[in-house]
Amino acid sequence: MRLFRGLAVTIAVSAVALTATSISAQEWSPDRPINIIVPWGAGGATDQVTRVTAPILAEQLGTDVVVVNQPGGSGAVGTQGVLSAQPDGYTLLATGIADAATYAVTGLIEGTTIDDWHLYLSVANVSVISVPADSPYADFGELLAAFQEDGANITVATAGVSSAGGTALSTLAEAGDFDYNLVAYDGGGPATVATASGESMVTTQLAGEQAELIRGGRLRPLAVLSDEPLTMDGVDTIPPVTEWLPDIDIAYNYFGVLAPKGVPEEVVSTLDTIWAEHVATSEELQSYAQAAGALFTPAYGEEAREMVSPTVVAQACAALERGDAVNDPSTIGVDCEAGTETPVE
C-alpha cells in the first residue's frame, strides 16, 4: 500500500492510497476513503493509468483514494465485487471498457452490461505483438508464418481470454487463420514479464504494459494492433499489423474509472466536474499516455458512451466468433450481423 499525503510517500502493505492536499468546492464531500478496485494484478495497463488518475481524484475530493488490486476470473471477480457493493460512491471500478461490457456474453458475470456503469474515460490503449529479445522472429510476417504452420505449439501470454490481450489474440487468429496456445496470467504485467523471461513465446498485451520491457530491450515489438504506426517515447516506431493483415478488424480499448449505476446524483455530478476540469487537463495523464503509447481520450457521460460503442460491438462479436460466448451478444444489445449496438434498458 502507498499512502500519498501531499508530497510524502509511505510504503505499507497491499494497496495504494492517495490523500488530498486541498479540497475543491464540489457537491459531494466524501467523509471516508474511496476504494478503486482494479480487477487485475499490479503492473498492468489498468493498474498503471489508475495510479496516475487516483491522485487527481484524491486532491479534488479531499480524501484518501485507495487503489486495490483484486485479480481473478479475467477481471470478473473484482468487477462483481463492485457491482455487489453498496452504490454510494465509495467503491469504484477501474478497468477496460471492453471487459466490463461483455462479461454477460462470456458468462463470467450474468446479466450485466456497460450501461450498469457511469463511464469516466482516461486513455485508449492498443495491443502490441511482442516476443522475447532473443526470439527467432524478426518481424510479424515471420511470426505469422510460424503461427499458420504450427500455432498450437506457440504459447501466447495474456491476462485471460476476455482481457485486451486475449481479445487481440483472437482477432489476430481470425484474420490470420491460425491456432495458438493461450496462457493466462493474473494481469497484463505478469503476462509481459513472463514473455520477457522466455516463459512464453509471444504476448499480445497492451503497449503500456510492455513499454518499459521494450525500452529495456527485453521484449521485441513486431507490430501494433492498429492501422497506424505506434510512436512511444524511447522506442522505434512500431509498424501496424495491417501491413500483413490488411482486412483485420481494429477497435480501441478504452480505460477509465466506472461508477455503478445507482450512486447518488451528487456523486455523478462531482465526478463529472472533476473529469471535465482536472482529468481532461492533467499534464501527468498526458505524459503517461505518451510514455505508454496510449491515446489521451478523457470523456464522460454521453460522449463516453458513444465513444465505447464500437469497442462493445467488437469485443462481444469476437467472443461469439471464437466460441467463447456463453450468451448471444444480443443479450447486451449487440447485433453482430449488422455490427451495431443498442443500449439495454
N, C-alpha and C positions, 0 to 999 in steps of 0.2 A: 504494500500500500504506500502511495505517496500522498502526503498532505501538503498542499500548497497554501501558504499564508503570506500574501504579498510576494516577496522575493525569496523567502525562506523555504527550504525544501527539507522534509524529514522522511527518511525511508523507514517503512514499517513492514507489514506482512503481506496483505493479499489483494488490495485494490488500490485505486488512485483517487485521492480526494483533493479537491481544489477549492480553496476558500477565497471569498471576495476580499478586496481591499477597499471597495466602496460600494455603496448601494444606490442603484439607479431608481428613479421615480417610476415604478411600474405598478400596474393594477394588482398584480399578485405579489405578495410578500411572504415567501415561504418561511416557516418558523422552525424548520429542521432540515437536515441534509437531504439531498436528492440523489437517488441512485440511477445511474445509466447502465443498463445491462447490455454488455457486449456478448452475444451468444456464440462467440468463437474464442480461441485461445489468444494469449498475448502475442503481439508482434505482427498480426495480420493487418490488412488494409483497414478493416473496420476499426480495430483497436487503435491504429495509428491516428486516423483522422479524428476519432472521438477524443483522443487525448490532446489534440490541438483545439478542438471545439469546446471541450468542457470548461477550460479556464475562462472563456468568454462568457459562458452562462453563469459561472460562479461569480464573476466580477459584477455582472449586472443584477443578479438576484440576491447577492449579499449572503450567500450561504454556501456550505460545502457541497460540491458536486462530485460524487464518488463513482468512478468508472470500475465496474465489476465484471470480470470475465467469467462466464458460465457456459463453457463449451459442451457440446453433446448433441447427437441426433441431427447433424448437419445444420446446426443453429436452432433447431426446433425446441430444445429443452429450455434455453433462456428466453426464447420468444414466448413460449407457452407460459412461462413464469410471469412475464409482464402482463399478458392477457388475463391471467388469473388474479393478479394483484388488484388491490383497491384502486380504481381510476381517479386518483386525487392529485396527480401531477408529481408525486414524489417517487414514482417508479417509471422510468422511460426506457425505451429500447434504442439501441444503435445498431444498424445492420444495413445490408444491401437490400434495396427495394425489390429486386428480382426474387430474393429469398422469401421475404415477408409476404410477397404477393401470391406465391404459388404453393405454399405448404399444403393447402387443401387438395391440390391436384396430385401431389406426390403422396398424400395420405399421412404426412408427418404431423399435421395439425388439422383435424377435421373442421370444416365449416367456417374457416377464416378467409378473408380477402384483404386486399390492400386498403379497402375502404373501411376497415376496422381501425384505421390509424389517421391521425393528423400528421402530415408529412413536412419535414424540415430538411431540405437537401443541402449538402455542402459541396460534394465533388462527384464527378463521374469518373469511374476507373475503367481501364481497358486491360485485357489479359495479354500476357506475353508468353510465347512459347520459347522456353529456355531449356538448356541441357547443361550438365556439369562442364567445367572448363576443359577437362581432358576428354570430352566426348568425341567420338569419331565423326560426328555430324557437323559439317562446316556451315551449312545453310539449311533453310527449311525444306528446300527441294530434296535434299539427301534424306532428311528425316521422314518426309512424306513417302518417299520411295520405300524406306525401311518399314514404315507402318503398313503400307499396302502389301508388302511381301510377307511380313511376319509380325503384324501388330499385336497379336495375343501375347507375345513374349516381350513386349516393350512396356515397362512399368511407368506409369504417369502419376506423380504425386499431386493430390488436390486436397481441398478441405472437405470433400464429400461430393456425392452425386449432385446435390442441388446447390452447391456453392458456385461462386463465379468461375472457379477453375474447372469444376465438373461440367458446368454448362458449356464453357468454352471448348472443352474436350469433346463433348458430344456433338457440338456444332461442327467442329473440325472433322470429326469422324464421318458425319453425314455427308459433308461436302467432298471429302477426300475418299470416301468409300473404303474405310479401313476399320479393323478391330483394334482394341487396346486393352491393357491390363491396368485398371484404375486402382490406386492405393490411396485410401482415405486417412487423413490426419485430423487432429482436433482444430486446425485452423490453417490459414494460408502461410503464417510464419513457419510453423513446424514442417509444412509441406515443402517450402522452398529450401529450408535448411537441409532437409533430407535429400533433396536433389543435389544441392551443392556438395554434400558429403559423399555422393555416389551411391546412396542407399536406393535412390530411384533414378531412372534414366532420363526423365523429362518432367517438367512441371508446366502447367498452363494457368498458374495463379496470376493475380493482378500485378501490374507494374510496380505499384507502391510496395508490395510485399517482397519484391525481388530487387528493388533499386540498390540497396547497399551491397547485396551479394554480387550484383552485376558490376557496380563500381569497384568493388574489391577484387574483381577478376575470378570469382568463384563460380559464377554462372555465366554462360554464353547465350545471349538472347539471339534467337534466329528470326523471329517475326512477331509482329503485334497483330492482335485480332481486330483489325481496323482496315478501312480503305484509304487511310492516310499514314505516312510515316510517323513514328513517335520520336519526339525530342525530349530528352530528360537531362537534367544537369549532370555533367561529368561522364556522359555516355555517348558513344557514337550513335547516330540516327539509326533507329531500328526499322527495317522495311515492313510494309503492310503485307499481311498474309494474302491479300488479293493479287499479289504478283504471281502466286502459284495457284490460288483457288479464286478466280475472279467472280464466281457466282455465289460465293458464300454469303449467308445472311449475317449482317452486323447489327448489334444493338448494344448501346452503352448500359452499364450497370451503375445506377446512382446510389450514393451512400448518404446517410444522414441520421438524424435523431427522429424517432417516431413517438408520438404521444397517443395512447389508446383513446379511441372514441369513448365519450362518457366523462372525460375530465371536465372540471368546471370551466365555464366560458372565460373566466378571468385568467386561467392558466393559458388557454389558447391565445387570448388577446396579448398577453405578456410575451409569450414565446414569439408570436408574430412580430411584435415590435423589436425584440432583441435580434431576430433574424434579419429584419429589414435594415436596422440601424447599426448593427455591430458585426454580425456574422458576414453579411454581404460586403462589408468594407474592411474585413480583417486582413491586414498585411501578413500576419502569421499563417493564416489559412491559405492565402495565395502563394506564399513561399513554399508551404508544404506541397501544394499541388504541383508546382514547378519542379520541385526536387523529386517528387514521386512519379512524375509522368502522368498526372491526373488532370482532368479538366475542372476548373473552378466554376461551379454551377449552383450558387446559392439560390434557393427558391423555397416558397412555402405556399400553402393554400391551393387555390385552383390552378395557379401556374404550375406548381409542383406536380399536381395530379395529372395535368395534361402532358407534362414532360415524361412521366414514367410510363404512360400507356403503351408505347411501343416495346418497352422492356418487359412489361407484364405479358404481352402477347408472345414475344419471342421466347420467354422462359417457359411459359405454360405449354406452348406448342412443341418446344424442344423436348420437354418431358414426355409428351404424348408420342412423338416420333421415335424416341429412343427406348420406348417401352417401360418407362418409369412412372407413368400416370396411373394412379390407383382410381382416380375420379376424372371424368371427362373435363377438359378445360371450360366447357360451357357452364359448369357449376360455379365458376368465378367470373362469368360473363365474357369469356373469350371464345370467339368463333375462328378456329384455325383455318378453315377453308377460305373465309373472307379476309382473314388477317386483321380482324377488328376486335375491339374490347369495349364493353358497356359496363359501367359501374353497377354493382349488385346492391340493391336496396336492402 
